[in-house]
Amino acid sequence: MISRESIALEYQKIQDEICSGLEALDGRARFEEEVWEREGGGGGRTRIIQKGEVLEKGGVNFSAVYGKLPEPVKQSFKVEDDDFFATGVSIVIHPNHPLVPIIHMNIRYFEMNEDLRWFGGGIDLTPHYVFEDDARFFHNSLKNVCDKFNKNFYSKFKTWADNYFFIKHRNETRGIGGIFYDRLNPASAEIGWPEIFEFSKAVGRSFVPIYTELVNKNRYDVFTEEQKQWQYQRRSRYVEFNLVYDAGTKFGLETNGRIESILMSLPPQANWEYNYQPAAGSEEEKTLSLLKKGIDWA
C-alpha cells in the first residue's frame, strides 16, 4: 500500500497544477495562499482566487490532518477506534458570468488503520443555464477517465452523484451531476490500491482541461441583467445544499477544521427571491426541467 505521506505529497502537486492552470485560464487574478495548522494535528494550504477576469471567487484547498475523531463522527462511521488521518484537495469555482458554470471537485484519502481506509471524491458541474452540448462534453470526459480503470465506474459513480447532489427540500439536483464515490477500496473497486490511487489522481488532473473547455466556450458571450439575477438565484440553491447536506462541510466542522477553508465553497453573492417562478418557455424554465436524476448525458 502506498504510504499516507506519498498520497499527501501527490495531492499537493495536483493542487499546484490546478492553481497554475486556473491562473492561466483567468488571465488576470492570482491565488493568495494561507498556510494553516489544525489544533489537534496537521494542517493545510488554502488558496483563494478572487475578482478575476472570469473567476469571481474560487478556492483550491489542500489539507492533511490527523488526530482523534469526535464522538458523532465515530458513531457515523460505526468504529471503536478514534485515531484518523485524512488528506485531500477540494475545489469550488464561482464564475462572474452567468453562462459559465460553477464547478466542484474533491479527491481525498481517509485512514484509521490498516483495515479501515479508503479513497473518495468526485467532480460535478452546476450550470446556471444547462446547455446540453456542454453537459454531454462534461459527462463523456468523466466517462473516459473512469473507463481507463473500470468500465463500471462511470455508471455507478454517476448514479451516486445524482443521488448525493440532490436538494431534497427543492426536489431538484444541485446541477447536472458528474461522478461521486466514497469508501473506495480494492473490494469495492475491483482493482488494487495502486490503481485506485492512480484513478484518484486522474480525476484530479481532469479538472483543468475540462473546465478550461467549458469556460472558454461562453466567457465572451454577452449576458443580460435578468440572466445575472438568475445566476444569483441559482447560487442560493448551491448554498442550501452545502450548508444542509454536504458531508464534507459537516466533517470539517465536526473535526474542528478551519472555518474559512471549509466555507470557501460559498459564493460571494446569492439571492433568495420569494417563490420565484420562471416564465413559461424560458431558458430558466428549461434549466429547471433538466435538474433531475437519471438523465443519460453520456
TAJO-V31310 format. One record per residue. N is the residue number from 1. SS is DSSP state (a for helix, b for strand, c for the rest). PHI is phi in whole degrees, -180 to 180 (none if undefined). D_CENTER is the distance of its C-alpha to the mean C-alpha in Angstrom with 1 decimal. Layout:
{{N:SS:PHI:D_CENTER} {N:SS:PHI:D_CENTER}}
//
This chain:
{{1:c:none:26.1} {2:c:-66:24.2} {3:c:-72:24.5} {4:a:-62:21.8} {5:a:-66:23.0} {6:a:-71:22.4} {7:a:-64:18.9} {8:a:-62:18.1} {9:a:-65:20.0} {10:a:-65:18.2} {11:a:-65:14.8} {12:a:-62:16.6} {13:a:-63:17.8} {14:a:-64:14.5} {15:a:-58:13.5} {16:a:-59:16.8} {17:a:-63:16.5} {18:a:-67:13.3} {19:a:-61:14.9} {20:a:-63:18.1} {21:a:-66:16.7} {22:a:-72:15.1} {23:a:-64:18.5} {24:a:-66:20.4} {25:a:-65:18.5} {26:a:-72:19.1} {27:c:88:22.6} {28:c:-133:23.4} {29:c:-76:21.0} {30:c:-129:20.5} {31:c:-74:18.2} {32:b:-105:19.8} {33:b:-114:19.4} {34:b:-122:20.2} {35:b:-95:21.1} {36:b:-134:21.3} {37:b:-119:22.8} {38:c:-97:22.1} {39:c:-66:25.2} {40:c:114:25.7} {41:c:137:24.4} {42:b:90:22.0} {43:b:176:19.9} {44:b:-178:17.5} {45:b:-127:17.0} {46:b:-94:15.2} {47:b:-125:15.1} {48:b:-121:15.0} {49:b:-119:16.0} {50:b:-143:17.9} {51:c:55:20.5} {52:c:-87:20.1} {53:c:-64:21.7} {54:c:-135:18.6} {55:b:-93:15.8} {56:b:-73:16.8} {57:b:-158:14.3} {58:b:-157:11.4} {59:b:-136:10.6} {60:b:-128:10.1} {61:b:-109:11.1} {62:b:-117:13.0} {63:b:-145:14.8} {64:b:-143:17.4} {65:b:-127:19.1} {66:b:-151:21.9} {67:b:145:24.6} {68:b:-108:25.5} {69:c:-72:23.4} {70:c:-65:24.3} {71:a:-58:26.3} {72:a:-61:24.0} {73:a:-72:21.3} {74:a:-57:24.2} {75:a:-66:25.3} {76:a:-65:21.9} {77:a:-82:21.8} {78:c:59:25.6} {79:c:-127:26.7} {80:c:-95:29.7} {81:c:-68:28.7} {82:c:-131:26.6} {83:b:-78:26.0} {84:b:-142:22.4} {85:b:-137:20.4} {86:b:-143:16.6} {87:b:-142:14.9} {88:b:179:11.5} {89:b:-123:9.3} {90:b:-129:6.3} {91:b:-134:5.6} {92:b:-139:5.9} {93:b:-125:9.0} {94:b:-109:11.6} {95:b:-80:14.5} {96:c:-89:18.1} {97:c:-106:19.1} {98:c:-66:18.8} {99:c:-95:19.0} {100:c:-107:15.9} {101:c:-82:12.6} {102:b:-72:9.6} {103:b:-136:6.5} {104:b:-134:2.8} {105:b:-144:2.8} {106:b:-149:4.7} {107:b:-128:8.4} {108:b:-154:11.0} {109:b:-134:14.7} {110:b:-129:16.8} {111:b:-145:20.6} {112:c:-116:23.5} {113:c:-160:26.3} {114:c:-59:27.4} {115:c:-98:27.0} {116:c:-123:23.8} {117:b:-159:20.8} {118:b:-165:17.8} {119:b:-106:14.6} {120:b:-146:11.3} {121:b:149:7.8} {122:b:147:6.4} {123:b:-148:5.1} {124:b:-142:5.9} {125:b:-121:8.2} {126:b:-125:10.0} {127:c:-74:13.3} {128:c:-72:16.0} {129:c:-125:18.4} {130:c:-85:17.9} {131:c:-102:19.7} {132:a:-65:20.5} {133:a:-64:21.0} {134:a:-64:17.6} {135:a:-64:16.1} {136:a:-67:18.4} {137:a:-59:17.6} {138:a:-61:13.8} {139:a:-70:14.6} {140:a:-67:17.5} {141:a:-63:15.7} {142:a:-68:13.4} {143:a:-61:16.6} {144:a:-63:18.4} {145:a:-64:16.2} {146:a:-63:16.5} {147:a:-64:20.2} {148:c:-69:21.1} {149:c:-116:20.7} {150:c:-164:21.4} {151:c:-64:22.4} {152:c:-92:21.2} {153:a:-59:17.6} {154:a:-60:16.3} {155:a:-60:18.3} {156:a:-66:17.5} {157:a:-77:13.7} {158:a:-68:13.7} {159:a:-63:15.8} {160:a:-61:13.7} {161:a:-66:10.7} {162:a:-56:13.4} {163:a:-76:14.8} {164:a:-73:11.8} {165:c:-87:10.3} {166:b:-120:13.9} {167:b:-91:15.5} {168:c:-60:18.8} {169:c:-73:20.9} {170:c:-106:20.2} {171:c:56:20.5} {172:b:-150:17.8} {173:b:-77:14.3} {174:c:-65:11.6} {175:c:-158:11.6} {176:c:-102:12.6} {177:b:72:10.2} {178:b:159:9.6} {179:b:-131:9.7} {180:b:-146:9.0} {181:b:-147:11.5} {182:b:-150:13.0} {183:b:52:16.4} {184:b:-83:16.9} {185:c:-139:20.4} {186:a:-57:23.4} {187:a:-68:24.7} {188:a:-85:21.7} {189:a:-91:20.6} {190:c:63:24.3} {191:c:-140:23.8} {192:c:-81:24.5} {193:a:-56:22.6} {194:a:-60:22.9} {195:a:-69:21.5} {196:a:-64:18.5} {197:a:-65:17.8} {198:a:-63:18.4} {199:a:-62:16.0} {200:a:-58:13.2} {201:a:-67:14.3} {202:a:-65:14.6} {203:a:-60:11.0} {204:a:-60:10.3} {205:a:-83:13.3} {206:a:-80:12.5} {207:a:-61:10.0} {208:a:-63:13.0} {209:a:-63:15.4} {210:a:-66:13.4} {211:a:-71:12.3} {212:a:-59:15.8} {213:a:-61:17.4} {214:a:-69:15.7} {215:a:-67:16.4} {216:a:-67:19.9} {217:a:-68:20.9} {218:a:-128:21.0} {219:c:-64:20.9} {220:c:-101:24.8} {221:c:-72:25.4} {222:c:-76:27.4} {223:c:-130:26.0} {224:c:-101:27.9} {225:a:-65:27.8} {226:a:-63:27.2} {227:a:-68:24.0} {228:a:-66:22.8} {229:a:-66:23.7} {230:a:-64:21.7} {231:a:-58:18.6} {232:a:-64:19.2} {233:a:-65:19.8} {234:a:-68:16.5} {235:a:-61:14.7} {236:a:-63:16.6} {237:a:-69:15.1} {238:a:-62:11.6} {239:a:-62:13.2} {240:a:-58:15.1} {241:a:-63:12.3} {242:a:-65:10.6} {243:a:-85:14.1} {244:a:-98:15.7} {245:c:-118:13.6} {246:c:-65:10.4} {247:a:-69:11.6} {248:a:-65:9.9} {249:a:-63:11.5} {250:a:-63:14.6} {251:a:-62:14.8} {252:a:-62:14.6} {253:a:-69:17.2} {254:a:-78:19.4} {255:c:-104:19.6} {256:c:61:20.7} {257:c:-75:17.7} {258:c:-79:17.8} {259:a:-59:17.3} {260:a:-61:16.5} {261:a:-70:13.7} {262:a:-65:12.3} {263:a:-94:12.8} {264:a:-66:11.7} {265:a:-71:8.9} {266:c:-80:12.0} {267:c:-74:13.7} {268:c:-69:17.1} {269:c:-151:18.9} {270:c:-147:18.6} {271:c:-119:21.6} {272:c:-120:22.8} {273:c:-82:25.8} {274:c:-65:27.9} {275:c:51:28.0} {276:c:-65:26.8} {277:c:-129:28.0} {278:c:-69:27.3} {279:c:-67:30.5} {280:c:-60:31.7} {281:c:80:30.9} {282:c:-82:28.5} {283:a:-65:25.3} {284:a:-66:23.6} {285:a:-65:25.2} {286:a:-61:24.2} {287:a:-60:20.5} {288:a:-61:20.9} {289:a:-69:22.7} {290:c:-102:19.8} {291:c:-92:17.3} {292:c:-138:18.5} {293:c:-73:17.8} {294:c:83:19.4} {295:c:-75:19.6} {296:c:-89:20.4} {297:c:-76:18.8} {298:c:-89:19.6}}
//
